[in-house]
Amino acid sequence: MAENRLPGHLSSRAGRAIRPALSYFKAFMDAKDRQWKPEDPEGNIILTVAENRISSDIVRERLSRAAADFPEEALTYQDMRGIPALRQALARLLEGTFMKGIDVDPDQLSVSAGAGAIIENLFHCIAGAGDVVLIPAPYYPAFDNDLQVKCGVVPHPFHLDEDRPLGPQLNAAAEAALEAVSAASGSNGSNGSNCRGPRVAAVLFTSPNNPLGTMYSRDTVVELLRWCLQREVHCVSDEIYGNSVFGQGATFTSAEVIARQEAANLPHADRLPDLLHVVWGMSKDFCASGIRVGVLHSRNVQLNKALDNLGYFAAVSNPVQWALAEALNDGPWLADFLATNRLRMAAAYGQLEAALTEAGIPHVPADSAMFCWVDLRAWLPEPSWAGEAALWEEMCKECRVLLTPGEQCHAAEPGFFRVCWAWMPGDSLPVAVRRLAAHFGAKQKQQQQQQQEEQQQEEQ
């Protein structure tokens, strides 16, 4: 029987790809046409984009100089996992920042066209179609698309409570995920393409966290590692915000460092090289998502062999790699950039937090990444996902403020929203909060008055 084809004579596997990766992408594109600026104070304030533009001027200037003179060999085929000069520079960068205390082998680094490509190639190698990936929620909205669109891996959100033992929570999440996959694919547990039945292939977590703007504790990371090692499950630590820590006294340490320091206390520590993988990139910490450079650190020898092949399909332009290598090898520039970026991030977040506090809007205090998780349940027209969607629409249309709906991040309940505060100018952040507070505060007051009048009429 001929395969059922989609419009345009596409194969059935294109079905997932033709759906938007993010439900709110169209609203973002529409809002871009008129963005807030001092000359247009009524413009749209877009707080849905997980990018840091706060220090992009510094990066642009340095890369412009570095890209002006690259060697002729950059126009030829090079190592598909990244040119040696860049991988050596990246190793030194990691050793000097959130992987401080360990030796980073450049041969254990793979460079691809963005962290999304890293995630896709990694899961292509460590998980089969229909396998489950456990992800603590709320999480980065695009993980669902990144894991499903080509690899066919099943993301399963679960709500991790760091104040309770993690093992039972992970066990319950794994059991629920496998039951759901089996139910969806048939009573025999087969998913069609994976006749051995579904399995939990990996735990994927992000720290510093998107969307919470906080970091998992060392104890939490150790327990995640412990659970994965005991069950021979891959542990993928997304550390894309590892150098975006701005809180007073806050520091971030990579899961790779923690694993090596705690190896003597972990079960089956000999499995660590094969099962622990760290994802990083230039997009967030270096305000450069447009240059498409992601990095994977893994000591898994067979995985790195596979990436020698797969890297061909997601290689980064050689001139870009040469320019990055030169910039990262400029020690004084690198140190100044990291310090300046942290100060600028702290200042921008300070503007947002002060406005939220003044408006009485509950939120999770952030110390890292570029997000703030706000609680707007008081403004919901009804306590449901439909109510959250209606609130989001009203914020967009009436207040011209775009936030990420909590449902897209797999929030535990309706009414929470993600604020991406590093994409717009810092001065726009208090404006956004004032717009929301003024509109919904007045609306809430009006509703309360109406309820009081109705109650008085009933009493009469």
One Martini backbone bead per residue (centre of mass of N, CA, C, O) as a GRO file, in nm:
protein
  460
    1MET     BB    1   0.097   0.036   0.021
    2ALA     BB    2   0.075   0.352   0.000
    3GLU     BB    3   0.181   0.628   0.129
    4ASN     BB    4   0.074   0.871   0.321
    5ARG     BB    5   0.029   1.193   0.202
    6LEU     BB    6   0.100   1.513   0.193
    7PRO     BB    7   0.083   1.805   0.108
    8GLY     BB    8   0.318   1.831  -0.155
    9HIS     BB    9   0.432   1.535  -0.150
   10LEU     BB   10   0.481   1.444   0.134
   11SER     BB   11   0.584   1.284   0.388
   12SER     BB   12   0.476   1.175   0.694
   13ARG     BB   13   0.734   1.285   0.856
   14ALA     BB   14   0.654   1.598   0.794
   15GLY     BB   15   0.422   1.659   0.991
   16ARG     BB   16   0.587   1.777   1.232
   17ALA     BB   17   0.745   2.006   1.069
   18ILE     BB   18   0.487   2.186   0.970
   19ARG     BB   19   0.472   2.258   1.249
   20PRO     BB   20   0.507   2.470   1.479
   21ALA     BB   21   0.743   2.497   1.726
   22LEU     BB   22   0.575   2.760   1.819
   23SER     BB   23   0.271   2.901   1.904
   24TYR     BB   24   0.396   3.218   1.942
   25PHE     BB   25   0.544   3.307   1.675
   26LYS     BB   26   0.345   3.492   1.524
   27ALA     BB   27   0.322   3.710   1.740
   28PHE     BB   28   0.616   3.787   1.724
   29MET     BB   29   0.630   3.872   1.424
   30ASP     BB   30   0.413   4.093   1.445
   31ALA     BB   31   0.554   4.264   1.677
   32LYS     BB   32   0.824   4.345   1.527
   33ASP     BB   33   0.710   4.589   1.354
   34ARG     BB   34   0.652   4.721   1.664
   35GLN     BB   35   0.879   4.839   1.875
   36TRP     BB   36   1.003   4.938   2.149
   37LYS     BB   37   1.087   5.287   2.208
   38PRO     BB   38   1.146   5.600   2.299
   39GLU     BB   39   1.001   5.705   2.026
   40ASP     BB   40   0.793   5.438   2.092
   41PRO     BB   41   0.616   5.383   2.381
   42GLU     BB   42   0.372   5.196   2.230
   43GLY     BB   43   0.520   4.959   2.174
   44ASN     BB   44   0.624   4.649   2.162
   45ILE     BB   45   0.686   4.403   2.425
   46ILE     BB   46   0.928   4.149   2.393
   47LEU     BB   47   0.916   3.843   2.622
   48THR     BB   48   0.989   3.551   2.434
   49VAL     BB   49   1.306   3.572   2.388
   50ALA     BB   50   1.594   3.352   2.422
   51GLU     BB   51   1.785   3.626   2.435
   52ASN     BB   52   2.101   3.808   2.431
   53ARG     BB   53   2.142   4.177   2.374
   54ILE     BB   54   2.311   4.339   2.586
   55SER     BB   55   2.624   4.244   2.455
   56SER     BB   56   2.643   4.243   2.133
   57ASP     BB   57   2.839   4.477   2.073
   58ILE     BB   58   3.101   4.336   2.168
   59VAL     BB   59   3.090   4.087   1.981
   60ARG     BB   60   3.072   4.226   1.709
   61GLU     BB   61   3.340   4.378   1.718
   62ARG     BB   62   3.531   4.131   1.754
   63LEU     BB   63   3.434   3.955   1.510
   64SER     BB   64   3.491   4.160   1.290
   65ARG     BB   65   3.798   4.149   1.327
   66ALA     BB   66   3.841   3.837   1.309
   67ALA     BB   67   3.696   3.803   1.012
   68ALA     BB   68   3.896   3.973   0.823
   69ASP     BB   69   4.127   3.724   0.872
   70PHE     BB   70   4.135   3.432   0.702
   71PRO     BB   71   4.230   3.143   0.601
   72GLU     BB   72   4.224   2.955   0.317
   73GLU     BB   73   4.154   2.679   0.463
   74ALA     BB   74   3.858   2.770   0.541
   75LEU     BB   75   3.757   2.681   0.233
   76THR     BB   76   3.781   2.397   0.342
   77TYR     BB   77   3.782   2.102   0.457
   78GLN     BB   78   3.708   1.996   0.786
   79ASP     BB   79   3.641   1.920   1.086
   80MET     BB   80   3.309   1.817   1.173
   81ARG     BB   81   3.371   1.880   1.501
   82GLY     BB   82   3.581   2.092   1.460
   83ILE     BB   83   3.828   2.290   1.480
   84PRO     BB   84   4.104   2.278   1.670
   85ALA     BB   85   4.122   2.578   1.755
   86LEU     BB   86   3.838   2.592   1.881
   87ARG     BB   87   3.847   2.352   2.079
   88GLN     BB   88   4.080   2.467   2.243
   89ALA     BB   89   3.941   2.732   2.326
   90LEU     BB   90   3.698   2.598   2.465
   91ALA     BB   91   3.851   2.440   2.678
   92ARG     BB   92   3.967   2.692   2.820
   93LEU     BB   93   3.701   2.825   2.886
   94LEU     BB   94   3.581   2.599   3.062
   95GLU     BB   95   3.822   2.579   3.265
   96GLY     BB   96   3.773   2.902   3.348
   97THR     BB   97   3.481   2.834   3.447
   98PHE     BB   98   3.233   2.585   3.488
   99MET     BB   99   3.506   2.369   3.459
  100LYS     BB  100   3.658   2.414   3.701
  101GLY     BB  101   3.909   2.156   3.794
  102ILE     BB  102   3.934   2.044   3.501
  103ASP     BB  103   4.011   1.858   3.221
  104VAL     BB  104   3.969   1.955   2.880
  105ASP     BB  105   3.918   1.770   2.598
  106PRO     BB  106   3.900   1.854   2.270
  107ASP     BB  107   3.816   1.556   2.171
  108GLN     BB  108   3.537   1.593   2.365
  109LEU     BB  109   3.450   1.799   2.143
  110SER     BB  110   3.151   1.926   1.976
  111VAL     BB  111   3.069   2.105   1.676
  112SER     BB  112   2.768   2.286   1.595
  113ALA     BB  113   2.462   2.428   1.463
  114GLY     BB  114   2.389   2.443   1.752
  115ALA     BB  115   2.216   2.313   2.019
  116GLY     BB  116   1.998   2.176   1.852
  117ALA     BB  117   2.193   1.995   1.691
  118ILE     BB  118   2.313   1.855   1.931
  119ILE     BB  119   2.054   1.727   2.038
  120GLU     BB  120   1.980   1.568   1.785
  121ASN     BB  121   2.243   1.398   1.754
  122LEU     BB  122   2.247   1.278   2.033
  123PHE     BB  123   1.957   1.136   2.022
  124HIS     BB  124   2.017   0.969   1.774
  125CYS     BB  125   2.235   0.793   1.951
  126ILE     BB  126   2.072   0.740   2.252
  127ALA     BB  127   1.786   0.717   2.094
  128GLY     BB  128   1.482   0.594   2.010
  129ALA     BB  129   1.203   0.564   1.869
  130GLY     BB  130   0.986   0.611   2.154
  131ASP     BB  131   1.159   0.707   2.353
  132VAL     BB  132   1.233   0.835   2.674
  133VAL     BB  133   1.236   1.173   2.820
  134LEU     BB  134   1.323   1.318   3.111
  135ILE     BB  135   1.175   1.642   3.228
  136PRO     BB  136   1.199   1.900   3.413
  137ALA     BB  137   0.943   2.102   3.535
  138PRO     BB  138   0.978   2.357   3.384
  139TYR     BB  139   1.051   2.409   3.023
  140TYR     BB  140   1.180   2.440   2.730
  141PRO     BB  141   0.964   2.458   2.467
  142ALA     BB  142   1.161   2.333   2.224
  143PHE     BB  143   1.216   2.040   2.313
  144ASP     BB  144   0.984   1.897   2.178
  145ASN     BB  145   1.079   1.951   1.888
  146ASP     BB  146   1.379   1.860   1.901
  147LEU     BB  147   1.297   1.552   1.973
  148GLN     BB  148   1.059   1.489   1.748
  149VAL     BB  149   1.094   1.587   1.444
  150LYS     BB  150   1.326   1.342   1.391
  151CYS     BB  151   1.369   1.128   1.634
  152GLY     BB  152   1.101   1.045   1.802
  153VAL     BB  153   1.106   1.144   2.083
  154VAL     BB  154   0.975   1.128   2.424
  155PRO     BB  155   0.864   1.375   2.612
  156HIS     BB  156   0.865   1.393   2.987
  157PRO     BB  157   0.709   1.563   3.218
  158PHE     BB  158   0.825   1.667   3.549
  159HIS     BB  159   0.785   1.754   3.898
  160LEU     BB  160   1.047   1.880   4.075
  161ASP     BB  161   1.139   1.829   4.422
  162GLU     BB  162   1.412   1.933   4.610
  163ASP     BB  163   1.275   1.863   4.908
  164ARG     BB  164   1.269   1.577   4.792
  165PRO     BB  165   1.320   1.278   4.704
  166LEU     BB  166   1.424   1.181   4.382
  167GLY     BB  167   1.391   0.883   4.320
  168PRO     BB  168   1.076   0.852   4.341
  169GLN     BB  169   1.017   1.064   4.124
  170LEU     BB  170   1.161   0.918   3.889
  171ASN     BB  171   1.008   0.654   3.906
  172ALA     BB  172   0.726   0.773   3.856
  173ALA     BB  173   0.792   0.906   3.584
  174ALA     BB  174   0.875   0.650   3.433
  175GLU     BB  175   0.615   0.491   3.470
  176ALA     BB  176   0.422   0.699   3.339
  177ALA     BB  177   0.560   0.715   3.063
  178LEU     BB  178   0.542   0.413   2.980
  179GLU     BB  179   0.237   0.392   2.999
  180ALA     BB  180   0.171   0.611   2.788
  181VAL     BB  181   0.322   0.485   2.547
  182SER     BB  182   0.183   0.210   2.550
  183ALA     BB  183  -0.108   0.315   2.517
  184ALA     BB  184  -0.050   0.465   2.239
  185SER     BB  185   0.080   0.181   2.091
  186GLY     BB  186  -0.021  -0.052   2.274
  187SER     BB  187  -0.045  -0.330   2.484
  188ASN     BB  188   0.258  -0.447   2.401
  189GLY     BB  189   0.458  -0.177   2.389
  190SER     BB  190   0.461  -0.110   2.097
  191ASN     BB  191   0.558   0.163   1.854
  192GLY     BB  192   0.644   0.008   1.569
  193SER     BB  193   0.966   0.104   1.545
  194ASN     BB  194   0.999  -0.034   1.853
  195CYS     BB  195   0.980  -0.366   1.929
  196ARG     BB  196   1.102  -0.360   2.234
  197GLY     BB  197   0.999  -0.110   2.339
  198PRO     BB  198   0.991   0.114   2.571
  199ARG     BB  199   1.226   0.360   2.711
  200VAL     BB  200   1.448   0.506   2.923
  201ALA     BB  201   1.716   0.704   2.794
  202ALA     BB  202   1.674   0.993   2.952
  203VAL     BB  203   1.797   1.283   3.122
  204LEU     BB  204   1.682   1.628   3.098
  205PHE     BB  205   1.861   1.926   3.202
  206THR     BB  206   1.846   2.276   3.314
  207SER     BB  207   2.159   2.451   3.407
  208PRO     BB  208   2.052   2.702   3.407
  209ASN     BB  209   1.713   2.790   3.403
  210ASN     BB  210   1.452   2.716   3.166
  211PRO     BB  211   1.237   2.959   3.317
  212LEU     BB  212   1.346   3.032   3.625
  213GLY     BB  213   1.648   3.149   3.688
  214THR     BB  214   1.788   2.892   3.812
  215MET     BB  215   1.960   2.648   4.019
  216TYR     BB  216   2.067   2.353   4.077
  217SER     BB  217   2.167   2.164   4.309
  218ARG     BB  218   2.413   1.957   4.387
  219ASP     BB  219   2.234   1.731   4.506
  220THR     BB  220   2.054   1.701   4.260
  221VAL     BB  221   2.270   1.620   4.056
  222VAL     BB  222   2.365   1.368   4.207
  223GLU     BB  223   2.086   1.220   4.198
  224LEU     BB  224   2.062   1.209   3.894
  225LEU     BB  225   2.318   1.046   3.850
  226ARG     BB  226   2.249   0.804   4.023
  227TRP     BB  227   1.997   0.711   3.870
  228CYS     BB  228   2.131   0.675   3.590
  229LEU     BB  229   2.356   0.473   3.668
  230GLN     BB  230   2.173   0.245   3.782
  231ARG     BB  231   1.997   0.241   3.482
  232GLU     BB  232   2.145   0.319   3.221
  233VAL     BB  233   2.108   0.639   3.186
  234HIS     BB  234   2.112   0.919   3.035
  235CYS     BB  235   2.287   1.236   3.107
  236VAL     BB  236   2.160   1.565   3.030
  237SER     BB  237   2.336   1.876   3.044
  238ASP     BB  238   2.204   2.193   3.018
  239GLU     BB  239   2.458   2.476   2.988
  240ILE     BB  240   2.386   2.744   2.814
  241TYR     BB  241   2.400   2.940   3.102
  242GLY     BB  242   2.684   2.913   3.258
  243ASN     BB  243   2.774   3.242   3.191
  244SER     BB  244   2.474   3.357   3.328
  245VAL     BB  245   2.574   3.483   3.616
  246PHE     BB  246   2.443   3.759   3.848
  247GLY     BB  247   2.429   3.691   4.128
  248GLN     BB  248   2.507   3.747   4.440
  249GLY     BB  249   2.745   3.493   4.484
  250ALA     BB  250   2.692   3.333   4.235
  251THR     BB  251   2.739   2.992   4.112
  252PHE     BB  252   2.860   2.762   3.853
  253THR     BB  253   2.854   2.399   3.813
  254SER     BB  254   2.924   2.142   3.643
  255ALA     BB  255   2.832   1.815   3.609
  256GLU     BB  256   3.117   1.716   3.536
  257VAL     BB  257   3.253   1.809   3.794
  258ILE     BB  258   3.071   1.672   4.000
  259ALA     BB  259   3.114   1.382   3.901
  260ARG     BB  260   3.422   1.370   3.959
  261GLN     BB  261   3.405   1.449   4.264
  262GLU     BB  262   3.168   1.206   4.323
  263ALA     BB  263   3.254   0.920   4.218
  264ALA     BB  264   3.310   0.760   4.492
  265ASN     BB  265   2.975   0.798   4.563
  266LEU     BB  266   2.900   0.645   4.304
  267PRO     BB  267   2.735   0.435   4.115
  268HIS     BB  268   2.889   0.321   3.852
  269ALA     BB  269   3.127   0.530   3.764
  270ASP     BB  270   3.224   0.388   3.495
  271ARG     BB  271   2.967   0.516   3.329
  272LEU     BB  272   3.011   0.822   3.292
  273PRO     BB  273   3.147   0.855   3.009
  274ASP     BB  274   2.883   0.735   2.857
  275LEU     BB  275   2.627   0.906   3.019
  276LEU     BB  276   2.762   1.194   3.018
  277HIS     BB  277   2.626   1.515   2.897
  278VAL     BB  278   2.724   1.840   2.763
  279VAL     BB  279   2.555   2.142   2.691
  280TRP     BB  280   2.654   2.409   2.470
  281GLY     BB  281   2.712   2.769   2.377
  282MET     BB  282   2.692   3.099   2.213
  283SER     BB  283   2.401   3.217   2.223
  284LYS     BB  284   2.382   3.327   2.527
  285ASP     BB  285   2.663   3.406   2.664
  286PHE     BB  286   2.735   3.554   2.354
  287CYS     BB  287   2.502   3.686   2.191
  288ALA     BB  288   2.500   3.430   1.935
  289SER     BB  289   2.262   3.272   1.773
  290GLY     BB  290   2.336   3.348   1.464
  291ILE     BB  291   2.611   3.162   1.438
  292ARG     BB  292   2.574   2.867   1.513
  293VAL     BB  293   2.703   2.747   1.817
  294GLY     BB  294   2.761   2.428   1.937
  295VAL     BB  295   2.831   2.217   2.237
  296LEU     BB  296   2.988   1.901   2.316
  297HIS     BB  297   3.039   1.708   2.613
  298SER     BB  298   3.217   1.389   2.575
  299ARG     BB  299   3.352   1.055   2.676
  300ASN     BB  300   3.219   0.905   2.439
  301VAL     BB  301   3.368   0.735   2.196
  302GLN     BB  302   3.135   0.636   2.010
  303LEU     BB  303   2.988   0.900   1.985
  304ASN     BB  304   3.223   1.062   1.853
  305LYS     BB  305   3.230   0.888   1.602
  306ALA     BB  306   2.944   0.953   1.505
  307LEU     BB  307   2.998   1.270   1.490
  308ASP     BB  308   3.192   1.261   1.255
  309ASN     BB  309   2.953   1.209   1.063
  310LEU     BB  310   2.709   1.399   1.155
  311GLY     BB  311   2.861   1.677   1.138
  312TYR     BB  312   2.820   1.731   0.832
  313PHE     BB  313   2.501   1.826   0.874
  314ALA     BB  314   2.614   2.061   1.116
  315ALA     BB  315   2.819   2.255   1.025
  316VAL     BB  316   3.042   2.509   1.073
  317SER     BB  317   3.169   2.768   0.958
  318ASN     BB  318   3.501   2.823   0.928
  319PRO     BB  319   3.524   3.134   0.958
  320VAL     BB  320   3.370   3.136   1.224
  321GLN     BB  321   3.567   2.958   1.382
  322TRP     BB  322   3.816   3.137   1.355
  323ALA     BB  323   3.697   3.388   1.490
  324LEU     BB  324   3.635   3.257   1.763
  325ALA     BB  325   3.917   3.163   1.835
  326GLU     BB  326   4.043   3.444   1.845
  327ALA     BB  327   3.859   3.567   2.062
  328LEU     BB  328   3.905   3.343   2.288
  329ASN     BB  329   4.229   3.400   2.286
  330ASP     BB  330   4.147   3.680   2.411
  331GLY     BB  331   4.176   3.723   2.730
  332PRO     BB  332   4.099   4.020   2.799
  333TRP     BB  333   3.836   4.025   2.640
  334LEU     BB  334   3.693   3.788   2.778
  335ALA     BB  335   3.693   3.895   3.069
  336ASP     BB  336   3.543   4.159   3.006
  337PHE     BB  337   3.289   4.043   2.889
  338LEU     BB  338   3.189   3.866   3.125
  339ALA     BB  339   3.173   4.098   3.330
  340THR     BB  340   2.991   4.295   3.172
  341ASN     BB  341   2.750   4.108   3.124
  342ARG     BB  342   2.679   4.064   3.420
  343LEU     BB  343   2.622   4.359   3.490
  344ARG     BB  344   2.399   4.404   3.279
  345MET     BB  345   2.211   4.183   3.374
  346ALA     BB  346   2.170   4.285   3.663
  347ALA     BB  347   2.045   4.555   3.580
  348ALA     BB  348   1.802   4.450   3.419
  349TYR     BB  349   1.680   4.270   3.638
  350GLY     BB  350   1.645   4.495   3.845
  351GLN     BB  351   1.425   4.645   3.691
  352LEU     BB  352   1.219   4.418   3.691
  353GLU     BB  353   1.199   4.348   3.995
  354ALA     BB  354   1.114   4.625   4.095
  355ALA     BB  355   0.848   4.633   3.935
  356LEU     BB  356   0.719   4.377   4.049
  357THR     BB  357   0.722   4.462   4.345
  358GLU     BB  358   0.556   4.724   4.315
  359ALA     BB  359   0.306   4.553   4.179
  360GLY     BB  360   0.273   4.268   4.329
  361ILE     BB  361   0.429   4.040   4.166
  362PRO     BB  362   0.478   3.727   4.162
  363HIS     BB  363   0.811   3.564   4.193
  364VAL     BB  364   1.109   3.420   4.091
  365PRO     BB  365   1.408   3.458   4.198
  366ALA     BB  366   1.688   3.553   4.015
  367ASP     BB  367   2.055   3.448   3.915
  368SER     BB  368   2.004   3.336   3.613
  369ALA     BB  369   2.005   3.379   3.314
  370MET     BB  370   1.691   3.525   3.122
  371PHE     BB  371   1.464   3.484   3.359
  372CYS     BB  372   1.108   3.505   3.467
  373TRP     BB  373   0.878   3.369   3.703
  374VAL     BB  374   0.535   3.440   3.685
  375ASP     BB  375   0.239   3.519   3.886
  376LEU     BB  376  -0.103   3.543   3.722
  377ARG     BB  377  -0.360   3.412   3.862
  378ALA     BB  378  -0.527   3.669   3.949
  379TRP     BB  379  -0.600   3.727   3.620
  380LEU     BB  380  -0.775   3.500   3.570
  381PRO     BB  381  -1.086   3.420   3.439
  382GLU     BB  382  -0.987   3.116   3.471
  383PRO     BB  383  -0.872   2.796   3.609
  384SER     BB  384  -0.725   2.752   3.304
  385TRP     BB  385  -0.589   2.711   2.996
  386ALA     BB  386  -0.797   2.894   2.864
  387GLY     BB  387  -0.750   3.129   3.059
  388GLU     BB  388  -0.453   3.172   2.983
  389ALA     BB  389  -0.498   3.229   2.682
  390ALA     BB  390  -0.677   3.478   2.729
  391LEU     BB  391  -0.470   3.643   2.884
  392TRP     BB  392  -0.254   3.650   2.664
  393GLU     BB  393  -0.425   3.793   2.449
  394GLU     BB  394  -0.474   4.049   2.618
  395MET     BB  395  -0.181   4.134   2.653
  396CYS     BB  396  -0.121   4.168   2.352
  397LYS     BB  397  -0.360   4.366   2.269
  398GLU     BB  398  -0.385   4.574   2.524
  399CYS     BB  399  -0.054   4.590   2.615
  400ARG     BB  400   0.181   4.497   2.427
  401VAL     BB  401   0.260   4.210   2.572
  402LEU     BB  402   0.503   3.943   2.557
  403LEU     BB  403   0.462   3.618   2.673
  404THR     BB  404   0.515   3.301   2.807
  405PRO     BB  405   0.331   3.043   2.837
  406GLY     BB  406   0.319   2.793   3.071
  407GLU     BB  407   0.216   2.558   2.896
  408GLN     BB  408   0.475   2.554   2.709
  409CYS     BB  409   0.647   2.466   2.989
  410HIS     BB  410   0.483   2.274   3.176
  411ALA     BB  411   0.314   2.369   3.388
  412ALA     BB  412   0.131   2.280   3.671
  413GLU     BB  413  -0.036   2.553   3.626
  414PRO     BB  414  -0.223   2.805   3.564
  415GLY     BB  415  -0.064   3.151   3.537
  416PHE     BB  416   0.217   3.115   3.422
  417PHE     BB  417   0.516   3.309   3.323
  418ARG     BB  418   0.759   3.400   3.085
  419VAL     BB  419   1.047   3.614   3.115
  420CYS     BB  420   1.236   3.772   2.858
  421TRP     BB  421   1.481   4.028   2.955
  422ALA     BB  422   1.733   4.038   2.710
  423TRP     BB  423   1.598   4.158   2.432
  424MET     BB  424   1.523   4.416   2.558
  425PRO     BB  425   1.540   4.701   2.680
  426GLY     BB  426   1.557   4.778   3.009
  427ASP     BB  427   1.347   5.024   3.001
  428SER     BB  428   1.096   4.833   2.914
  429LEU     BB  429   1.027   4.665   3.168
  430PRO     BB  430   0.864   4.863   3.349
  431VAL     BB  431   0.655   4.922   3.131
  432ALA     BB  432   0.532   4.641   3.112
  433VAL     BB  433   0.439   4.621   3.406
  434ARG     BB  434   0.260   4.875   3.410
  435ARG     BB  435   0.063   4.789   3.195
  436LEU     BB  436  -0.042   4.535   3.334
  437ALA     BB  437  -0.123   4.657   3.608
  438ALA     BB  438  -0.320   4.867   3.501
  439HIS     BB  439  -0.516   4.687   3.345
  440PHE     BB  440  -0.569   4.449   3.559
  441GLY     BB  441  -0.621   4.621   3.804
  442ALA     BB  442  -0.872   4.769   3.695
  443LYS     BB  443  -1.032   4.515   3.626
  444GLN     BB  444  -1.036   4.395   3.912
  445LYS     BB  445  -1.176   4.634   4.048
  446GLN     BB  446  -1.432   4.624   3.877
  447GLN     BB  447  -1.516   4.335   3.958
  448GLN     BB  448  -1.539   4.391   4.262
  449GLN     BB  449  -1.757   4.609   4.244
  450GLN     BB  450  -1.967   4.432   4.101
  451GLN     BB  451  -1.988   4.221   4.328
  452GLN     BB  452  -2.082   4.417   4.547
  453GLU     BB  453  -2.340   4.511   4.406
  454GLU     BB  454  -2.470   4.231   4.382
  455GLN     BB  455  -2.473   4.173   4.685
  456GLN     BB  456  -2.649   4.418   4.768
  457GLN     BB  457  -2.898   4.336   4.599
  458GLU     BB  458  -2.947   4.065   4.742
  459GLU     BB  459  -2.988   4.190   5.031
  460GLN     BB  460  -3.246   4.364   4.930
   0.00000   0.00000   0.00000
